[in-house]
């Protein structure tokens, strides 16, 4: 065993990269679920965002445009879900699963011409003094923009939900759509917007995988990250900062276990392999013992006539 | 209310179409050949090559044959469901193309004695179940030779999928031949526990590179490790299962190519002619089931010549990649001087050879 081969600074830096896709997708899904809608199509929206972002980056040469395209792509796909559940009043679980299947198929169709291409690299942020700090600089200040964007988004969602009127309305719709409706809020409109926000975030998360973390396009490349994000929202009890903690924990243990394997640690690999799931669930379950509850209207169909 | 019911009906129908759309209609007069894939056909590696084999079957027999495939089928209960569905829809021959489909294939084959099954890389047969595999370890020997010459840090990173004999054979073959040309070489092995997960494969490659590896060998299906090697610079890798030539101007210096097309055509023909019999096929570089992709100019000419000479001697049968003297990891004797490994030992290989560090997950 040679633990000295593991560089803690590099480990912490790659932790942030590994966590960012699920963090983005999870924070979007959190907003959707706070509005009372359960969208199981995260995986489908992520993979669609991954190919939209990849294709746009290849065509324009600009990763920034790629990320915008990914957000738009994810949001457009989520509109399909919004139509099915908010206007056609279809079952949310079934529609969400269908959305994932559809997204996987659609993305492989869109991606036909993009297999094997290499995207232009996304510039890393280079802050003159901070990036040059001995250890901290490497861990904290030498990432691409999206890592910081994801962090800022978590803070923004937390602040919006807690302090703003918009957040209050969103939560009201999610807790009791009938009461919110009686007060004159447009329940369906608010939910559609929340669904689109979730779709855009999932799209960004997907594009982060195809543009930065891997970076290339391969069919089915999100490989279940969307489901992890979904689970994360539940185990984080619908709280933004816990989503952040969960995502970093999951990303961190994933990278750490690979490092420990490569260093030849004498723990059976099976335990290392399951450790990201186990540790993340354990920590978040212990933290959620304060009886935080799901939004009361989560998954329920709303129609003004009922 | 009525409008809503119609819309709900439409949504349900949409969902059904989405999940059921992959199934084509069956025609009884044609020979129907089914393929079960573990990854997407666009993975650029393992499943891609199996699908190339399927397309070759279509091209060879034209209208006489109809092929169907289902991709991204998890190993386990889902696989059994997919195979049963294929058999029910009239498939005459079904190729199940991943190690983890072994027991599902045997189970389903019992229920459909008239349907022929072909399971890739497994070791269980039945009157209507054949197994077929390629001697990838022959290609690994060539890779190991190149890796041993090319590494400057003397650390070779190896991304394993699952600790099964096929993967362990590959590690051993690569290590033996890397060690032969470079006594200082060490292998760092990471088990990804997946055949296909680009993000995880990329992470594994990055970790190995961070820990000093400058050659990456992979036994997973996507091109992500090569992309990670390209991003790191000064790191080389190999195409796995498919040529992955798109990385040829970057990190990819050679590749192992699986060529299933001749086998698939031959077995389909056997079903059409009614001569199909259960068999265990295990072919290597010689018969052409394993190909070595072009070695790029990054590799010095003399190393390239040495690698090609090794390839030729394996193809002609003059040399066996597992030739003694070889010891097992625990120091016990395995093969005496000049002795070669028998297929039975190779098929069930569950030990490292001497010199590899770490334990095989049990």
Interface residues (C-beta under 8 A of the other chain):
Chain A: X5 X6 X7 X10 X14 X18 X21 X84 X87 X88 X89 X90 X91 X94 X95 X97 X98 X101 X102 X104 X105 X108 X111 X112 X115 X116 X117 X118 X121 X209 X213 X214 X215 X216 X218 X219 X220 X221 X222 X223 X224 X225 X254 X255 X258 X259 X261 X262 X263 X264 X266 X268 X269 X270 X273 X303
Chain B: X4 X7 X8 X10 X11 X12 X14 X15 X18 X19 X39 X40 X41 X42 X43 X44 X72 X157 X163 X188 X189 X190 X191 X193 X194 X196 X197 X198 X199 X200 X202 X203 X204 X206 X207 X208 X210 X211 X212 X222 X223 X224 X227 X228 X230 X231 X244 X246 X247 X250 X357 X358 X359 X361 X362
